[in-house]
């Protein structure tokens, strides 16, 4: 299985690699492969699959998900997006309804059925 279609181009990677924690020379643990991690996250979001269904070539999905959440909490993804969004011909900067997935039951309750726990005040006479 190939994941190149979900991967970053070399020029995109060069723009963001200095923004990622875990680089050689930074404080903390040095990451094995930052690029593979970023491409795993891209693959997850572009395909819409659950984290547990990531291809094995990316590594343990639990580690990827935990690291993804840490990046999110530290604002790393926001900084990366800002750098990539500055590119004029960037396909990732446009988000429309065709890219948004909803769960099967996300629309809510059936129409015309009142909730059971709602109390209605008697009409004044």
Beta strands, then each sheet from edge to edge (+ up, - down):
end
